[in-house]
Amino acid sequence: MKHGKHYKEAAAAIDRMKLYESNEAIALVKQVAKAKFDETVEVHIRTGCDGRHADQQVRGAVVLPNGTGKTVRVLVFARGAKADEATAAGADFVGAEELIPKIQNEGWFDYDVVVATPDMMSVVGRLGRVLGPKGLMPNPKSGTVTMDVAGAIADIKAGKVEYRLDKTNIIHCPIGKVSFTEEALEQNFDALMGAITKARPAALKGTYLRSISLSSTMGPGVKINPIKFG
C-alpha cells in the first residue's frame, strides 16, 4: 500500500520498536495528525481470544467521560408509551414494523445506533442479515436491548461506545477526536481500557491483550505497552 508524504513524515516521528506509555502515544498521535479534517483517534487491541468460542467472546459498551466528538443518530424500535419516551429522550428516529421495508428494500441507514425494547426483537430480528454485518443489531450486552430507552439514548448521546472482537480477534474503538485535549483523550482511553480489562473471558488461558496501538484516521499506529493492562 502506497502512503503519501504526510503519512511518511508522521511515521518517521514514531519509533516502531518502542512501546510507549499511553500519554506519550496520545501526544504523538495528536502531533502527527496532518489531515484537513478533525480525525478520529482510534484504539486497536489485538487479543489472545478465540472468538469462535462463545466463552471467549468480548463484547460490551462504555460511556467515554468526554464523549466521542461525534453527533450520534439513534433509531429506536418501540411501540406506544416506550415510543413516546424515546421521542422525548431525543431519539432521531422512532418506529416499528413500518420501518422494515424502508431498511430492507430501500437501504435506509441514516442512523449510527439502533435501540430496541425486548418486545420488538421479533420484529428487529427480521433485519438481522441487514443490520448484523453493519454492526447495528441491538444487543442486550451493549445495552441496546432495554426497557429503559431514555437511559440508553442519554448514554449513547453522551458518548457511549461499543467494543467487540472482529473476525481476527481485534477490538477497534474510537476514543475521541484529534482536537480533544491530551487529558480528555487520556481519560477516555483509561475508561475504555478499564472496561475491556474487566471483560477478560474467564475461559481464556494465556495473554489477554497482546498488543495495543493508537492512531488517528489517516495516521500511522503508535504502539502502547500492554503489560499494565493485563
C-alpha atoms as an extended CHARMM CRD file, in Angstrom:
* protein
*
       230  EXT
         1         1  MET       CA              0.0000000000        0.0000000000        0.0000000000  PROA      1               0.0000000000
         2         2  LYS       CA              1.3950000000        3.3970000000       -1.0160000000  PROA      2               0.0000000000
         3         3  HSD       CA              1.4570000000        6.1580000000        1.5660000000  PROA      3               0.0000000000
         4         4  GLY       CA              1.5740000000        9.8820000000        0.9460000000  PROA      4               0.0000000000
         5         5  LYS       CA              4.1460000000       12.4400000000        2.0170000000  PROA      5               0.0000000000
         6         6  HSD       CA              2.3300000000       13.4280000000        5.2450000000  PROA      6               0.0000000000
         7         7  TYR       CA              1.9720000000        9.7900000000        6.3400000000  PROA      7               0.0000000000
         8         8  LYS       CA              5.6730000000        9.1140000000        5.7310000000  PROA      8               0.0000000000
         9         9  GLU       CA              6.6500000000       12.2200000000        7.7040000000  PROA      9               0.0000000000
        10        10  ALA       CA              4.3730000000       11.1440000000       10.5510000000  PROA      10              0.0000000000
        11        11  ALA       CA              5.7460000000        7.6030000000       10.5320000000  PROA      11              0.0000000000
        12        12  ALA       CA              9.3030000000        8.9540000000       10.7260000000  PROA      12              0.0000000000
        13        13  ALA       CA              8.4470000000       10.6640000000       14.0370000000  PROA      13              0.0000000000
        14        14  ILE       CA              7.4250000000        7.3400000000       15.6280000000  PROA      14              0.0000000000
        15        15  ASP       CA              9.8640000000        4.7530000000       16.9560000000  PROA      15              0.0000000000
        16        16  ARG       CA              8.4180000000        1.4880000000       15.6240000000  PROA      16              0.0000000000
        17        17  MET       CA             10.4520000000       -0.5780000000       18.0960000000  PROA      17              0.0000000000
        18        18  LYS       CA              9.2590000000        1.3160000000       21.1690000000  PROA      18              0.0000000000
        19        19  LEU       CA              6.2620000000        0.5690000000       23.3670000000  PROA      19              0.0000000000
        20        20  TYR       CA              5.0120000000        3.9620000000       24.5040000000  PROA      20              0.0000000000
        21        21  GLU       CA              3.0810000000        4.8640000000       27.6280000000  PROA      21              0.0000000000
        22        22  SER       CA             -0.4870000000        5.9020000000       26.8130000000  PROA      22              0.0000000000
        23        23  ASN       CA              0.0940000000        9.6170000000       27.4990000000  PROA      23              0.0000000000
        24        24  GLU       CA              3.1600000000        9.6280000000       25.2090000000  PROA      24              0.0000000000
        25        25  ALA       CA              1.2270000000        7.8090000000       22.4680000000  PROA      25              0.0000000000
        26        26  ILE       CA             -1.6760000000       10.2620000000       22.6610000000  PROA      26              0.0000000000
        27        27  ALA       CA              0.6800000000       13.2480000000       22.4030000000  PROA      27              0.0000000000
        28        28  LEU       CA              2.3770000000       11.6620000000       19.3710000000  PROA      28              0.0000000000
        29        29  VAL       CA             -0.8900000000       10.8500000000       17.6000000000  PROA      29              0.0000000000
        30        30  LYS       CA             -2.0400000000       14.4510000000       18.0240000000  PROA      30              0.0000000000
        31        31  GLN       CA              1.3330000000       15.7630000000       16.8790000000  PROA      31              0.0000000000
        32        32  VAL       CA              1.4910000000       13.7510000000       13.6360000000  PROA      32              0.0000000000
        33        33  ALA       CA             -2.1760000000       14.1360000000       12.5850000000  PROA      33              0.0000000000
        34        34  LYS       CA             -2.0000000000       16.3270000000        9.4740000000  PROA      34              0.0000000000
        35        35  ALA       CA             -5.3320000000       15.7620000000        7.7000000000  PROA      35              0.0000000000
        36        36  LYS       CA             -7.5000000000       18.7540000000        6.8090000000  PROA      36              0.0000000000
        37        37  PHE       CA            -10.3890000000       17.4050000000        8.8980000000  PROA      37              0.0000000000
        38        38  ASP       CA            -10.7220000000       16.5960000000       12.5990000000  PROA      38              0.0000000000
        39        39  GLU       CA             -9.5010000000       13.0000000000       12.5970000000  PROA      39              0.0000000000
        40        40  THR       CA            -10.8930000000       10.3620000000       14.9380000000  PROA      40              0.0000000000
        41        41  VAL       CA             -8.4460000000        8.8460000000       17.4310000000  PROA      41              0.0000000000
        42        42  GLU       CA             -8.8210000000        5.0730000000       17.4720000000  PROA      42              0.0000000000
        43        43  VAL       CA             -7.5560000000        2.2550000000       19.7020000000  PROA      43              0.0000000000
        44        44  HSD       CA             -6.7190000000       -1.1210000000       18.1450000000  PROA      44              0.0000000000
        45        45  ILE       CA             -6.2620000000       -4.0690000000       20.5230000000  PROA      45              0.0000000000
        46        46  ARG       CA             -5.0560000000       -7.4910000000       19.3960000000  PROA      46              0.0000000000
        47        47  THR       CA             -6.2910000000      -10.0710000000       21.8700000000  PROA      47              0.0000000000
        48        48  GLY       CA             -5.3930000000      -13.6520000000       22.6710000000  PROA      48              0.0000000000
        49        49  CYS       CA             -9.0600000000      -14.6360000000       22.4940000000  PROA      49              0.0000000000
        50        50  ASP       CA            -10.5840000000      -17.0620000000       20.0250000000  PROA      50              0.0000000000
        51        51  GLY       CA            -13.9270000000      -15.5230000000       19.1550000000  PROA      51              0.0000000000
        52        52  ARG       CA            -15.0980000000      -18.7900000000       17.5730000000  PROA      52              0.0000000000
        53        53  HSD       CA            -15.7100000000      -19.9940000000       21.1300000000  PROA      53              0.0000000000
        54        54  ALA       CA            -18.7170000000      -18.4260000000       22.8480000000  PROA      54              0.0000000000
        55        55  ASP       CA            -16.9090000000      -18.3730000000       26.2000000000  PROA      55              0.0000000000
        56        56  GLN       CA            -14.0750000000      -16.2770000000       24.7420000000  PROA      56              0.0000000000
        57        57  GLN       CA            -16.2260000000      -13.5300000000       23.2460000000  PROA      57              0.0000000000
        58        58  VAL       CA            -15.5090000000       -9.9690000000       24.3500000000  PROA      58              0.0000000000
        59        59  ARG       CA            -18.3630000000       -7.5380000000       23.8900000000  PROA      59              0.0000000000
        60        60  GLY       CA            -19.6840000000       -4.6220000000       25.8590000000  PROA      60              0.0000000000
        61        61  ALA       CA            -20.0560000000       -0.8680000000       25.9850000000  PROA      61              0.0000000000
        62        62  VAL       CA            -18.6900000000        2.0420000000       27.9980000000  PROA      62              0.0000000000
        63        63  VAL       CA            -19.5980000000        5.7090000000       28.2400000000  PROA      63              0.0000000000
        64        64  LEU       CA            -16.4920000000        7.7830000000       27.4860000000  PROA      64              0.0000000000
        65        65  PRO       CA            -16.2570000000       10.6200000000       30.0470000000  PROA      65              0.0000000000
        66        66  ASN       CA            -15.5450000000       13.2110000000       27.3480000000  PROA      66              0.0000000000
        67        67  GLY       CA            -17.7110000000       11.7810000000       24.5890000000  PROA      67              0.0000000000
        68        68  THR       CA            -16.5770000000       10.8340000000       21.0890000000  PROA      68              0.0000000000
        69        69  GLY       CA            -16.7960000000       14.2430000000       19.4340000000  PROA      69              0.0000000000
        70        70  LYS       CA            -19.3320000000       12.7930000000       17.0190000000  PROA      70              0.0000000000
        71        71  THR       CA            -23.0450000000       13.5500000000       16.7460000000  PROA      71              0.0000000000
        72        72  VAL       CA            -24.6960000000       10.1360000000       17.0190000000  PROA      72              0.0000000000
        73        73  ARG       CA            -28.0390000000        9.4370000000       15.3420000000  PROA      73              0.0000000000
        74        74  VAL       CA            -30.2260000000        6.9440000000       17.2130000000  PROA      74              0.0000000000
        75        75  LEU       CA            -33.0130000000        4.7820000000       15.7800000000  PROA      75              0.0000000000
        76        76  VAL       CA            -35.3760000000        3.2270000000       18.3400000000  PROA      76              0.0000000000
        77        77  PHE       CA            -37.7580000000        0.3440000000       17.6910000000  PROA      77              0.0000000000
        78        78  ALA       CA            -40.5980000000        0.7270000000       20.1920000000  PROA      78              0.0000000000
        79        79  ARG       CA            -44.3620000000        0.9690000000       20.4560000000  PROA      79              0.0000000000
        80        80  GLY       CA            -46.8370000000        3.0230000000       22.4710000000  PROA      80              0.0000000000
        81        81  ALA       CA            -45.5670000000        4.6740000000       25.6460000000  PROA      81              0.0000000000
        82        82  LYS       CA            -41.9940000000        3.4890000000       25.0020000000  PROA      82              0.0000000000
        83        83  ALA       CA            -42.0380000000        5.1060000000       21.5650000000  PROA      83              0.0000000000
        84        84  ASP       CA            -43.2000000000        8.3630000000       23.1610000000  PROA      84              0.0000000000
        85        85  GLU       CA            -40.4490000000        8.0290000000       25.7840000000  PROA      85              0.0000000000
        86        86  ALA       CA            -37.8370000000        7.5480000000       23.0470000000  PROA      86              0.0000000000
        87        87  THR       CA            -39.0330000000       10.6350000000       21.1680000000  PROA      87              0.0000000000
        88        88  ALA       CA            -38.9900000000       12.7200000000       24.3450000000  PROA      88              0.0000000000
        89        89  ALA       CA            -35.4700000000       11.4790000000       25.1630000000  PROA      89              0.0000000000
        90        90  GLY       CA            -34.1180000000       12.7670000000       21.8470000000  PROA      90              0.0000000000
        91        91  ALA       CA            -34.1490000000        9.7260000000       19.5550000000  PROA      91              0.0000000000
        92        92  ASP       CA            -33.6290000000       10.7800000000       15.9460000000  PROA      92              0.0000000000
        93        93  PHE       CA            -35.9750000000        8.1220000000       14.5540000000  PROA      93              0.0000000000
        94        94  VAL       CA            -38.6620000000        6.0280000000       16.2680000000  PROA      94              0.0000000000
        95        95  GLY       CA            -40.8200000000        3.3300000000       14.7240000000  PROA      95              0.0000000000
        96        96  ALA       CA            -41.8740000000       -0.3020000000       14.4910000000  PROA      96              0.0000000000
        97        97  GLU       CA            -42.8490000000       -2.7160000000       11.6730000000  PROA      97              0.0000000000
        98        98  GLU       CA            -43.3380000000        0.1080000000        9.1730000000  PROA      98              0.0000000000
        99        99  LEU       CA            -39.5520000000        0.6630000000        9.1270000000  PROA      99              0.0000000000
       100       100  ILE       CA            -38.7640000000       -2.8940000000        7.9570000000  PROA      100             0.0000000000
       101       101  PRO       CA            -39.3110000000       -2.3260000000        4.1900000000  PROA      101             0.0000000000
       102       102  LYS       CA            -37.5720000000        1.0420000000        4.3250000000  PROA      102             0.0000000000
       103       103  ILE       CA            -34.4290000000       -0.6340000000        5.7030000000  PROA      103             0.0000000000
       104       104  GLN       CA            -34.6720000000       -3.9120000000        3.7670000000  PROA      104             0.0000000000
       105       105  ASN       CA            -35.7540000000       -2.6030000000        0.3760000000  PROA      105             0.0000000000
       106       106  GLU       CA            -34.5780000000        1.0000000000        0.2840000000  PROA      106             0.0000000000
       107       107  GLY       CA            -31.2480000000        0.5450000000        2.0820000000  PROA      107             0.0000000000
       108       108  TRP       CA            -32.0120000000        3.2270000000        4.6640000000  PROA      108             0.0000000000
       109       109  PHE       CA            -29.0940000000        3.6340000000        7.0870000000  PROA      109             0.0000000000
       110       110  ASP       CA            -29.2250000000        7.2820000000        8.2160000000  PROA      110             0.0000000000
       111       111  TYR       CA            -28.5030000000        6.3000000000       11.8400000000  PROA      111             0.0000000000
       112       112  ASP       CA            -25.4760000000        5.1680000000       13.8450000000  PROA      112             0.0000000000
       113       113  VAL       CA            -27.0140000000        3.1090000000       16.6680000000  PROA      113             0.0000000000
       114       114  VAL       CA            -30.1800000000        1.0160000000       16.8920000000  PROA      114             0.0000000000
       115       115  VAL       CA            -32.0110000000        0.5540000000       20.2040000000  PROA      115             0.0000000000
       116       116  ALA       CA            -34.9920000000       -1.7610000000       20.7350000000  PROA      116             0.0000000000
       117       117  THR       CA            -37.3270000000       -2.7200000000       23.5480000000  PROA      117             0.0000000000
       118       118  PRO       CA            -37.2750000000       -6.5100000000       24.2110000000  PROA      118             0.0000000000
       119       119  ASP       CA            -40.7920000000       -6.9780000000       22.8040000000  PROA      119             0.0000000000
       120       120  MET       CA            -39.6320000000       -5.5280000000       19.4770000000  PROA      120             0.0000000000
       121       121  MET       CA            -36.7990000000       -8.0150000000       18.9320000000  PROA      121             0.0000000000
       122       122  SER       CA            -39.0400000000      -10.4070000000       16.9860000000  PROA      122             0.0000000000
       123       123  VAL       CA            -39.5280000000       -7.5620000000       14.5030000000  PROA      123             0.0000000000
       124       124  VAL       CA            -35.9020000000       -6.3810000000       14.5320000000  PROA      124             0.0000000000
       125       125  GLY       CA            -34.7440000000       -9.9900000000       14.1480000000  PROA      125             0.0000000000
       126       126  ARG       CA            -36.0890000000       -9.9310000000       10.5870000000  PROA      126             0.0000000000
       127       127  LEU       CA            -33.3950000000       -7.3310000000        9.8460000000  PROA      127             0.0000000000
       128       128  GLY       CA            -30.5510000000       -9.4590000000       11.1910000000  PROA      128             0.0000000000
       129       129  ARG       CA            -28.9800000000      -10.0970000000        7.7790000000  PROA      129             0.0000000000
       130       130  VAL       CA            -29.0230000000       -6.3740000000        7.0080000000  PROA      130             0.0000000000
       131       131  LEU       CA            -28.1410000000       -4.8020000000       10.3630000000  PROA      131             0.0000000000
       132       132  GLY       CA            -25.7740000000       -7.5510000000       11.5790000000  PROA      132             0.0000000000
       133       133  PRO       CA            -22.9600000000       -7.0770000000        9.0400000000  PROA      133             0.0000000000
       134       134  LYS       CA            -23.0210000000       -3.3220000000        9.7150000000  PROA      134             0.0000000000
       135       135  GLY       CA            -22.7020000000       -3.8350000000       13.4820000000  PROA      135             0.0000000000
       136       136  LEU       CA            -26.1080000000       -2.2190000000       14.0270000000  PROA      136             0.0000000000
       137       137  MET       CA            -28.0440000000       -5.1350000000       15.5060000000  PROA      137             0.0000000000
       138       138  PRO       CA            -29.3260000000       -4.3050000000       19.0230000000  PROA      138             0.0000000000
       139       139  ASN       CA            -27.8060000000       -6.4750000000       21.7440000000  PROA      139             0.0000000000
       140       140  PRO       CA            -28.5070000000       -6.7800000000       25.4950000000  PROA      140             0.0000000000
       141       141  LYS       CA            -24.7530000000       -6.9060000000       26.2710000000  PROA      141             0.0000000000
       142       142  SER       CA            -24.2370000000       -3.4570000000       24.7960000000  PROA      142             0.0000000000
       143       143  GLY       CA            -27.3580000000       -2.0780000000       26.4660000000  PROA      143             0.0000000000
       144       144  THR       CA            -29.2260000000       -1.5270000000       23.2140000000  PROA      144             0.0000000000
       145       145  VAL       CA            -31.9960000000       -4.0250000000       24.0010000000  PROA      145             0.0000000000
       146       146  THR       CA            -33.6770000000       -2.4600000000       27.0150000000  PROA      146             0.0000000000
       147       147  MET       CA            -36.9150000000       -1.1530000000       28.5070000000  PROA      147             0.0000000000
       148       148  ASP       CA            -35.0090000000        1.9270000000       29.6690000000  PROA      148             0.0000000000
       149       149  VAL       CA            -34.9290000000        3.5450000000       26.2460000000  PROA      149             0.0000000000
       150       150  ALA       CA            -34.4980000000        7.0510000000       27.7030000000  PROA      150             0.0000000000
       151       151  GLY       CA            -31.4120000000        5.9510000000       29.6600000000  PROA      151             0.0000000000
       152       152  ALA       CA            -29.9690000000        4.1550000000       26.6280000000  PROA      152             0.0000000000
       153       153  ILE       CA            -30.4390000000        7.2140000000       24.4220000000  PROA      153             0.0000000000
       154       154  ALA       CA            -28.8760000000        9.5040000000       27.0470000000  PROA      154             0.0000000000
       155       155  ASP       CA            -25.8060000000        7.2380000000       27.3400000000  PROA      155             0.0000000000
       156       156  ILE       CA            -25.3820000000        6.9550000000       23.5720000000  PROA      156             0.0000000000
       157       157  LYS       CA            -25.6960000000       10.6940000000       23.0330000000  PROA      157             0.0000000000
       158       158  ALA       CA            -23.2320000000       11.2990000000       25.8950000000  PROA      158             0.0000000000
       159       159  GLY       CA            -20.5180000000        9.2100000000       24.2400000000  PROA      159             0.0000000000
       160       160  LYS       CA            -21.2420000000        5.5280000000       24.7410000000  PROA      160             0.0000000000
       161       161  VAL       CA            -19.1150000000        3.2820000000       22.5220000000  PROA      161             0.0000000000
       162       162  GLU       CA            -19.4240000000       -0.4240000000       21.9080000000  PROA      162             0.0000000000
       163       163  TYR       CA            -16.3940000000       -2.7000000000       21.8070000000  PROA      163             0.0000000000
       164       164  ARG       CA            -16.3060000000       -6.2150000000       20.3800000000  PROA      164             0.0000000000
       165       165  LEU       CA            -13.9460000000       -8.6890000000       18.7530000000  PROA      165             0.0000000000
       166       166  ASP       CA            -13.8050000000       -8.6400000000       14.9810000000  PROA      166             0.0000000000
       167       167  LYS       CA            -13.1990000000      -11.8050000000       12.9340000000  PROA      167             0.0000000000
       168       168  THR       CA             -9.4610000000      -11.5700000000       13.5930000000  PROA      168             0.0000000000
       169       169  ASN       CA             -9.9730000000      -11.1750000000       17.3690000000  PROA      169             0.0000000000
       170       170  ILE       CA             -9.0210000000       -7.4970000000       17.3020000000  PROA      170             0.0000000000
       171       171  ILE       CA            -11.0140000000       -4.7310000000       19.0100000000  PROA      171             0.0000000000
       172       172  HSD       CA            -11.2390000000       -1.3730000000       17.1950000000  PROA      172             0.0000000000
       173       173  CYS       CA            -12.7560000000        1.5310000000       19.1060000000  PROA      173             0.0000000000
       174       174  PRO       CA            -12.7990000000        5.3560000000       18.8460000000  PROA      174             0.0000000000
       175       175  ILE       CA            -11.8530000000        7.4270000000       21.8970000000  PROA      175             0.0000000000
       176       176  GLY       CA            -12.3870000000       10.9610000000       20.5580000000  PROA      176             0.0000000000
       177       177  LYS       CA            -11.0490000000       13.4660000000       18.0750000000  PROA      177             0.0000000000
       178       178  VAL       CA             -7.5780000000       14.8960000000       17.4270000000  PROA      178             0.0000000000
       179       179  SER       CA             -8.9720000000       18.2740000000       18.5230000000  PROA      179             0.0000000000
       180       180  PHE       CA             -9.5600000000       16.9080000000       22.0520000000  PROA      180             0.0000000000
       181       181  THR       CA             -7.0150000000       17.8310000000       24.7220000000  PROA      181             0.0000000000
       182       182  GLU       CA             -4.4540000000       15.1930000000       25.6740000000  PROA      182             0.0000000000
       183       183  GLU       CA             -6.1000000000       14.9760000000       29.0970000000  PROA      183             0.0000000000
       184       184  ALA       CA             -9.5560000000       14.3240000000       27.6070000000  PROA      184             0.0000000000
       185       185  LEU       CA             -8.1990000000       11.5950000000       25.3210000000  PROA      185             0.0000000000
       186       186  GLU       CA             -6.2820000000       10.0460000000       28.2300000000  PROA      186             0.0000000000
       187       187  GLN       CA             -9.4470000000        9.9190000000       30.3470000000  PROA      187             0.0000000000
       188       188  ASN       CA            -11.3980000000        8.3150000000       27.5100000000  PROA      188             0.0000000000
       189       189  PHE       CA             -8.5980000000        5.8180000000       26.8570000000  PROA      189             0.0000000000
       190       190  ASP       CA             -8.4570000000        4.8500000000       30.5360000000  PROA      190             0.0000000000
       191       191  ALA       CA            -12.2480000000        4.3850000000       30.6630000000  PROA      191             0.0000000000
       192       192  LEU       CA            -12.2040000000        2.1250000000       27.6070000000  PROA      192             0.0000000000
       193       193  MET       CA             -9.2270000000        0.0750000000       28.7680000000  PROA      193             0.0000000000
       194       194  GLY       CA            -10.7500000000       -0.3070000000       32.2340000000  PROA      194             0.0000000000
       195       195  ALA       CA            -13.9120000000       -1.7770000000       30.7190000000  PROA      195             0.0000000000
       196       196  ILE       CA            -12.0280000000       -4.0840000000       28.3270000000  PROA      196             0.0000000000
       197       197  THR       CA             -9.7000000000       -5.2960000000       31.0760000000  PROA      197             0.0000000000
       198       198  LYS       CA            -12.7100000000       -6.2200000000       33.2480000000  PROA      198             0.0000000000
       199       199  ALA       CA            -14.2740000000       -8.0210000000       30.2730000000  PROA      199             0.0000000000
       200       200  ARG       CA            -11.4860000000      -10.6300000000       30.1210000000  PROA      200             0.0000000000
       201       201  PRO       CA            -13.1590000000      -14.0120000000       29.4670000000  PROA      201             0.0000000000
       202       202  ALA       CA            -12.7760000000      -16.4230000000       32.3830000000  PROA      202             0.0000000000
       203       203  ALA       CA            -12.1580000000      -19.2650000000       29.9230000000  PROA      203             0.0000000000
       204       204  LEU       CA             -9.1370000000      -17.5540000000       28.3300000000  PROA      204             0.0000000000
       205       205  LYS       CA             -5.7640000000      -19.0950000000       29.0610000000  PROA      205             0.0000000000
       206       206  GLY       CA             -2.6000000000      -17.1000000000       28.3930000000  PROA      206             0.0000000000
       207       207  THR       CA             -2.1760000000      -13.4760000000       27.3550000000  PROA      207             0.0000000000
       208       208  TYR       CA             -5.3670000000      -11.4510000000       27.0200000000  PROA      208             0.0000000000
       209       209  LEU       CA             -4.1380000000       -8.1970000000       25.4530000000  PROA      209             0.0000000000
       210       210  ARG       CA             -1.2880000000       -8.9880000000       23.0810000000  PROA      210             0.0000000000
       211       211  SER       CA             -0.7950000000       -5.5490000000       21.5640000000  PROA      211             0.0000000000
       212       212  ILE       CA             -2.3590000000       -2.0940000000       21.7720000000  PROA      212             0.0000000000
       213       213  SER       CA             -1.8980000000        0.6800000000       19.2540000000  PROA      213             0.0000000000
       214       214  LEU       CA             -3.3050000000        4.1580000000       18.8660000000  PROA      214             0.0000000000
       215       215  SER       CA             -3.7730000000        6.0570000000       15.6060000000  PROA      215             0.0000000000
       216       216  SER       CA             -5.6810000000        8.8840000000       14.0140000000  PROA      216             0.0000000000
       217       217  THR       CA             -7.9180000000        8.1850000000       10.9990000000  PROA      217             0.0000000000
       218       218  MET       CA             -5.1620000000        8.9170000000        8.4690000000  PROA      218             0.0000000000
       219       219  GLY       CA             -2.0910000000        8.4730000000       10.6520000000  PROA      219             0.0000000000
       220       220  PRO       CA              0.2950000000        5.6160000000       11.4760000000  PROA      220             0.0000000000
       221       221  GLY       CA             -0.1270000000        3.4710000000       14.5700000000  PROA      221             0.0000000000
       222       222  VAL       CA              1.7150000000        4.1540000000       17.8320000000  PROA      222             0.0000000000
       223       223  LYS       CA              2.2900000000        1.0490000000       19.9490000000  PROA      223             0.0000000000
       224       224  ILE       CA              1.3800000000        1.1780000000       23.6360000000  PROA      224             0.0000000000
       225       225  ASN       CA              2.8720000000       -1.0430000000       26.3350000000  PROA      225             0.0000000000
       226       226  PRO       CA              0.0860000000       -3.5660000000       27.1150000000  PROA      226             0.0000000000
       227       227  ILE       CA              1.7090000000       -5.0050000000       30.2660000000  PROA      227             0.0000000000
       228       228  LYS       CA             -0.1440000000       -2.8740000000       32.8280000000  PROA      228             0.0000000000
       229       229  PHE       CA             -3.4980000000       -3.7420000000       31.3090000000  PROA      229             0.0000000000
       230       230  GLY       CA             -3.0630000000       -7.4890000000       31.8190000000  PROA      230             0.0000000000
